[in-house]
Amino acid sequence: MSKLAWLLLASLLLPPVMAMSGEQVDLLITGGTVVTIDDQWNVFENGFVAIRDAKIVAIGDNASKNLRDFQAAETIDARNKVVLPGLINTHTHLPMVLFRGLADDLKLNEWLYKHIFPAESKFVTREFVAVGTRLGLAEMIRGGTTTCCDMYYFEDAIAEETNRAGLRAVLGQTVIDFPAPDYKTWSEGLAAVEAFAEKWKPNELIHPAIAPHAAYTVSTEHLTEAASLAEKLDLPIVIHLAEARTETDYTLKHYRQRPVEYLEQIGLLSPRVIGAHVINVNHQELHILQRREVGICHCPQSNMKIAAGVAPVPQMLAAGLRVGLGTDGAASNNDLDMWQEIDTVAKLHKLHNGDATAVSARQALQMATLGGARALHLEEKIGSLEVGKMADLIILELDAPHLVPRYDIYSLLVYSAKASDVVDTIVNGKILMRNRQLKTLNLQQVIAEARQIAARIRKPLASAAE
Amino acid sequence: MSKLAWLLLASLLLPPVMAMSGEQVDLLITGGTVVTIDDQWNVFENGFVAIRDAKIVAIGDNASKNLRDFQAAETIDARNKVVLPGLINTHTHLPMVLFRGLADDLKLNEWLYKHIFPAESKFVTREFVAVGTRLGLAEMIRGGTTTCCDMYYFEDAIAEETNRAGLRAVLGQTVIDFPAPDYKTWSEGLAAVEAFAEKWKPNELIHPAIAPHAAYTVSTEHLTEAASLAEKLDLPIVIHLAEARTETDYTLKHYRQRPVEYLEQIGLLSPRVIGAHVINVNHQELHILQRREVGICHCPQSNMKIAAGVAPVPQMLAAGLRVGLGTDGAASNNDLDMWQEIDTVAKLHKLHNGDATAVSARQALQMATLGGARALHLEEKIGSLEVGKMADLIILELDAPHLVPRYDIYSLLVYSAKASDVVDTIVNGKILMRNRQLKTLNLQQVIAEARQIAARIRKPLASAAE
């Protein structure tokens, strides 16, 4: 028989999902319900995922594949468990976990100008940022977040910690028109972004970004400079976008345009942009965001708590926009729990639109995974479990009363699953948590260090109250 | 010295919170942060709670008391933990956990008439109810709920299971104007309520109630009969009240009154009544509810998911109404997690009122405890940690990244704590969960039995889909 005939015969006999016999892999996950979030919404009951060199090299049903064909360096038995893509937290300020619960139930301006900005100016140092980041990373790994997009000060320290702990991240060094805890002038900030980008560009996990804070805190001239620098260095631009009503008032007053219109007009919007919140947008602005392929980070719980409003998510989804979910910083949420965002996004838009069919369970889970990847413009690498994508995945156990019974896997994950159901977290093929035990962070030490810093912050608070 | 002089001297020397030296107690909890939810919002750092004969007999600061004065049969060391009143779930349908995730993202009428009612008529038996109740109780105990108010069919089976598992409950046997899974006619239903009440009235944990389903499913004549029976037997009345817009349309069409006005006019409203949802109420109706001392069960997550609307909770609280929180049944939520209701109630009303100060953390936690007790008209017995109240309390551990740091204990509990942080659950002085291990239910068996029932339900679903 000719070689071609053999190949044809083989293609008929072999299952579509396959690997070479005796194929060496680094990690093999077997026996779980594999929820892929791929284009066909494939779910493999009794499935498997094979990982080599940080990538998914095979995925499918156990029945379609003789798993003894794999020579796996490590195996995870996921029977009675669910395997799904790691969650993507598209908007946060990691070190702000150290301000968790410092000031709640306040009007936005009072919260920001009387509590958060003063606390930041007084307490935020490189050490604060490093300690806070470790605490935030611990919380994220435990809850199954494998990628985040951050925006804060001393972003280099955040990159150091994130890389060491093994998470994937888009990390935006903040630039802003007032003296920041790290850099006192605009030009210092821009120079820092260049050094930061140069240092982290080669890193596999860290995507350095520039983060002009917002349209109301950075001048037109500086926003344009930031956009040019992003272009020159090929960086994502992370920015707060159309969040508060006051932001719209500001741009209308100063530029006679709404925030999205204004940023479009000055040439900032492009597929580089990752915009957080995007609440106050009209129909035309949605078109702009679609045309410019801007990533959108929807933070439902933060928006509720700050009373910022409701983003037009069903409309965004209908228009095919790049919408992911984010927790925002823990000073305004107050946690980094993506499962509550998933649950909330499905419920909030039903209520807001008076339509119990708005934002389905599938849409909610997709926003937290593939949608988040699209919002960060990383959908070629992450967001779903498919051959060729990076091995960022999580495993949940199902033997808990709140996860029984199981009729629809998407309903169960969206409306009933909790962060505490995650048992294993894997990023870039590396196990960061196994059976709820962190592998790259010392949890007790992380907590102790965070409490030490908080004690310094609490003291002046306590004396002010006396 | 005279006996009187000795007593006077002793009263000067001893701290205000005290017990007799060598006092025998059943259970002593020491060393935790005791959050009382009493009128003074007392929080005892390094506090203690002493329990005897199912009641709290002493509470306070360790410093104010020599704990060696207690002879405790059992001691719980709560250092680095938080002790607080058990949560009160004021509205649920426990056995519906077996329909969790069966039908989601549907319009209310389609959900109810095409999925839930048919499933109930086909599958709800006494066995179904018993198995579902055990599953729901396991979820509640794990999440720190110590009292619930239920409303379903075969309520006697729910009472059996709840009493055996050791939770406190107001249990409403449903009466409704169509053939129900348990009783086919109105008169059978009423007779069953009498037997049910007679059987459970003497029980310490179970408060039997009558539960006419709603104003749109029970005729005026029958509602009046139910109210008379409640009066005769001295029972609470549990009823769905002003939930859906369609309910208001119905009473306006048939009785030319809005739901609360209508029930007031027919004489149903009184301090016996526990009304679930109470969304569509105007200013005048709030006055009626206040005057009649009606208990209100606010179910924010269910109301969002079904797109039912937003109850005027800040107005209710301002008027001093008896407002508690509830999860509703797990077919419309989809869990019995009171922590997410607490988090949601604080955030939802901020958003809805455009006011980030609406529903503070204290108000949210109070609604889940003392407010719930007031909604069930049980505030003399439960809802706060005070001497003389029943010993219903829970203990949370704080050594988790999402609970670090701690600035304000109420913020931390409301915006950051999760059901999975509860380690111990105590009801009526009895430990139902210790170090996350259930003491009165066999979790593996409960889950296995629930899955068996669900498999029967899934089968016709699967064939219908073919």
Interface residues (C-beta under 8 A of the other chain):
Chain A: V97 L98 R100 G101 L102 D104 D105 L106 K107 L108 W111 L135 G136 A138 E139 R142 G143 Q301 N303 M304 K305 I306 A307 A308 G309 V310 A330 N333 N334 D335 L336 D337 Q340 D343 T344 A346 K347 L348 K350 L351 N353 G354 D355 A356 T357 A358 S360 A361 D399 A400 P401 H402 V404 P405 R406 Y407 D408 S411 L412 Y415 S416 K418 A419 S420 L443 Q444 V446 I447 A450 R451 I453 A454 I457 R458 L461
Chain B: V97 L98 R100 G101 L102 D104 D105 L106 K107 L108 W111 L135 G136 A138 E139 R142 G143 Q301 N303 M304 K305 I306 A307 G309 V310 A330 N333 N334 D335 L336 D337 Q340 D343 T344 A346 K347 L348 K350 L351 N353 G354 D355 A356 T357 A358 S360 A361 D399 A400 P401 H402 V404 P405 R406 Y407 D408 S411 L412 Y415 S416 K418 A419 S420 L443 Q444 V446 I447 A450 R451 I453 A454 I457 R458 L461
